[in-house]
Amino acid sequence: MKCLVTGGAGFIGSNIVKKLNCESYDLKSGKDILDKSELKIALNDIDFVFHAAAKISVPESQEQPELYQRVNVEGTKNIVKLSNAKLIFSSSAAVYGEYTRKVSESDTLNPESN
């Protein structure tokens, strides 16, 4: 089976690429999830998409909300609409806030930034 990792140059994405020998789709290699025509080509014959591409800086998001909207929302919509692959969407543990123990998916969400 073939897999594609969006954000494959980032921390999470690069580890998925290495572990599963997936193709990387990232800005470092000039591949942008906002470019629908290139994204559609990349998604052809892909079985699984690990979506890890995102803008993540809270201060920058407050300065450039339109950019964050385009990348994080519109980029994700592009992947969903242009792909027939199974989508695995990753998130950060930051959605749980500060914990002194290992968190689980059943813990209460408590992000420190909104």
N, C-alpha and C positions, 0 to 999 in steps of 0.2 A: 504494500500500500504506500501511496505517496502522501507526504505531509508538507505543509507550508507554515512557517512561523512568521507572523507579522511582528515587527519589532525585534527581529532576530539578532540584532547587535546589542540589545539591552541585557541587563543582568539575567532576568528570567528567560527571555527569548534565546539568548546565546547558550544557556545550559540545556534548553530543550533541543536546540539544533544539534548540539554535540551528542547528547544522550540518544536521540532517536534518528540521527542522520537525516534531518529534515532540511528542506530548502529554506533559506532566509530571505525575507522580504523586508528591507529596512532602509532608512534614509541614508545610512552610511554608504550603501551601495547604489544610491540614487533611485530607490524604489519607494514611492509615496502612496499610501492607501487612499489619498484623495484623487489620484490619477486613475480614473475609472477604466480607461482603455488599456493601460498597462496592467492594472490589477486584474481585469477580466482575463487577459492572456495568462498571467501567472496562476490564476485559479483553475485553469483548464486542466482536467484530469487529476485534480487533487482530491484525495479522500478525506483528509483531516486538515483543518486550519486551527492552529493554536494562535489565538489573537492576543498579543502582548504589546501591540503598538499603542502608545498613549503619550500625551503631554502630562507631566506630573507635578510641576512646581506650583504650589499654592500662591506664592507672591506673584509669579509671572502670570498665572491665570487671572488674577485680579487686574493686572495691567493690560492683558491681551485676551479678554474673554471670548472674542469672536474666533480667534485662532484656536483656542481650546475647544470651543463648540464644534468647529469644522473638523478638527482632527479626532477628538474623542467621540463625538456623536455621529457626524456625517461619515467619517472614515469607517466606523463600525457598521453603519447602515450600508455602506458600499459593499463591504465584505459579505454581509447577510444577503443582500439582493443579488450580487453577482456570482455567488458560489452555490453549488449543490452539495458541497462537502459538509461533513459533520463539523460543527464549530465548538471549540473548547476556548472559553473566555476566561482569562486569568484576572485576578485582582490582587491588591496588596493587603497584607494583614493590618495595614493602617486603618482600615474601616472599623476595626475593633477597639481602637484607642490604645492606651497604655495598659499593659497587663504585666504582672510579675511572674506569670506562669504561661505555659504553652496554651494558645487559644484553639478552639475548635469551631467548626461551622455552626454549631448550635449556640455559641455565645452571643450575647447581645451586641448589636452594632453600636459603636460609640465613637465615631470619627472626631478627631480634634479640630478638623477644619471642615467648613461647610461650603 
